Amino acid sequence: MADDFEDLQEEQEFDVELLGNFGRFISSGSYPVEYFMASMPMAQAYKYLKFARDVQMDDINFDLLMQRDIDENRVEKDIMPYLQQDEMTAATRPLFFPPLLAAIVPVKDEKIQEFYGARSKITPRPNFVGLSWAGHFRLWGKVTSSADGLALQADQVGEKIKAKQAILNLRTSELDPHGVMLIVIDGQHRLRALKRLWEEHRDKVRDLVVPVCVMYAPNSHSDYEDKQNVPSVPRVFRNLFVDVNSTMTVVGGHFNILLSDKNVGDMTCRVFCDDVLSKYGKEGLACVEWNTRTRTQSYNVTKVHSLTSIGVLQRGLEENFKPDMVVSYLLGITDGAQDLFPTGADKDDYYSKVKWDKFSYAQSNALKTRIKANLAPLLVTLYFESVPFKKLYGYFLDEVSKLKADLPKGGRTAISAQAILQSLLEYKPFDERDSDFKKRWLVFEESIEAKRSKSTFGIVRYALFQRAFFNVAGVLVRVGLEYSVPPEQAFNAAITLLNFIFEKNSEVFNIENSYLQYTVFEQKRIRTRDETKAAIRDLLLAHLLRADVRLAVLKVFSESVGSPLDSYLNDQGFTAAGQFLGRYREERIKSFKKGYDLDYSLSNEEREDLRLKELEQRAMERDVKENRRDEGSLERRFDKEVNRFIDGYFVEAKRDLRASLGIEGDLLEKNTSDETSESDDI
């Protein structure tokens, strides 16, 4: 009777019991992760295995973020058909899924908590020992002295249990809102397919038993909560998710940035999103793409209302601020910084030198604090307070205000407006089959596009433009490093340059300007090539030829007209303008050679003459290659004729560029290095 009463007490304390193999994964002093290999009948898996999106995110917290993205199309087209075999072949075809990886995550009212309850040793029955994490779960097993036994804790010598006959009890949120959830961090698409089959075709999976590897971080409990070198539970599994998926099919480009703590750029993106949410609310965060699914899209700005994407931000930062000296300068890192290099600290906990992608966990917390204080505010200023981005953000806010104004109207108008607002601000997709929703969304998009089309400000949304701006910022940050000015002044000098251009000279980016064709645009479309980024960078820097622009930048650096920095900036502008012109000539020649036969601005006689000269030159080049002619006797009549046409185009482009920049002096064309490469970024 006493045993029955004890079992009843256990049932009240825990609602899941798993029998299986207990193991530990630790290598080279890594932070320990323990796992429990078990299986679950389909009914149990359906009830207790959860998705990260099952955790409420009323207040978006990027430090507690876990992978929430599920590609329903992949579930529908790939995984469910695999499980629903044709009856003719099902009897002879075996099916199997690898084990799902499920993390034990503490929750409170369905919101993620950072640490498990306090850990303590338990003896639930005679000859059985284990560990309990108060209020959350316990692991125990029979005491053994055999060689295959496993100690309960990695760093202690003590009693061992039979690892292959262990017991895991869980107090889940189904029993107690302050319990735990089993959140699947790898295999969520498989789980989604299984759950749908359980709901829609239960007979097909009634006998299926799901293999599960339950993982937990044994040292991430409340007794260690205040220790700098102990990561929280969400952080452990964020990093594990990135590690697991970075060696397999990429699950979500943005999530692999947001979930990562591997470098300064990734952490900066997360802190930036937190700051945007804190300062500009959900409306501000809606203009930053942070949850795009595919890798290619994650490095572009894909939504009509967006200002940037964290993929663009991460790439721009890494391309320009990765060197050690620049990282230290931007984040104010000195050799005596006690938060990063405390006196007497263990060298395993605190690296002697912090680099872009090399620092310890304890240092990452300090780096995050420095990013929040030093770097993130500069990025927030760029994307929400600089002239062009602030204007674009205003267009978005205007349209959101119109949507909110429709809410009191009632009927389909209000319902449609609510659906669009939830899609924008709550990340809840609207039903695209509803024609009213689609029409309201089109009105929203077209209104923003119509406002944007009346100015040249829209160019700043291109990934290549933003990466070009970070090139410019990199130049001026290095100036700040050399002149020993605070890093925020150096970065703000780049923002000052951007503001000046779009306040007083935004027409420099008018697509109708002759010099933008073949360098930045191909007719109405931006050129998706790395040379485009270089051309935009040069066009931005070329404004330093203007005395009024230099004066504005010099004021930020607290330098005067006629100073060595004034001369340096003028030289930078002259070089950049020359490189831009050199790039224009190179790209114009390539385009002309490729398409002169379809260029109807040329007469029939001119096109035919070019065609004959090209054939003649190719024949001569072939003779040289086959040793039938000396290279010295090669006549490049086609190239000369092409250059004659290009010279005319070049004069026009140079004239237009000087006029757009507002400078009187001449410009000296410079050859550029071969930077030809395709780019996925636009």
ABEGO torsion letter per residue (X at the ends): XAAAAAAAAAAAABABBBBEBBBBBBBGGBBBBBBBBBBBBAAAAAAABBBAAABBAABBBAAABBBABBBAAAAAAAAAAAABBBAAAAAABBBBBBBBBBBBBBBBGGBBBABBBBBBBBBABBGBBBBBBBGABBBBBBBBABAABBBABAABBBBBBBAAABBBBBBBAAABAABBBBBBABGAAAAAAAAAAAAABAAAAAABBBBBBBBBBAABBAAAAABAABBBAAAAAAAAAAAAAAABBBABAAAAAAABAABAAAAAAAAAAAAAAAAAEAAAAAABBAABABAAAAABBABAABABBAAAAAAAAAAAAABAAAAAAAAGBBAABAAABBBGBBAAABBABBBAABBBAAAAAAAAAAAAAAAAAAAAAAAAABAAAAAAAAAAAAAAAAAAAAAAAEEAAAAAAAAAAAAAAAGBBBBAABAAAAAAAAAAAAAAAAAAAABAAAAAABAAAAAAAAAAAAAAAAAAAAAGBBAAAAAAAAAAAAAAAAAAAAAAABAABAAABGAABBEABBBBBAAAAAAAAAAAAAAAABAAAAAAAAAAAGBBBGBAAAAAAAAAAAAAAAAAAAAAAAAAAAAAAAAAAABAABBAAAAAAAAAAAAAAAAAAAAAAAGABBAAABBBAAAAAAAAAAAAAAAAAAAAAAAAAGBABBBBBBBBBBABBBBABX
